[in-house]
């Protein structure tokens, strides 16, 4: 029988310094993380502009839906009068 081969010696790695503390991803278990502290001026301006775009889009969607409802009502009245004649 052959003798078992000798395993190579392992170098134990030592850390030079402690790792930086890790910020928690979640403020509470089961919740989505949220930013803390005061928002920057750039972020506030970007959020305000985005809010304006969303309000404009919702206004356009509401006008389109109202216009479609009016056209549907007119088409219904016209179709009803044509069919009943």
Secondary structure, DSSP 8 states (H G I E B T S, - for coil): ---------------SS-------S-SSTTS-----S---HHHHHHHHHHHHHHHHHHHHHHHHHHHHHHHHHHHHHHHHHHHH-
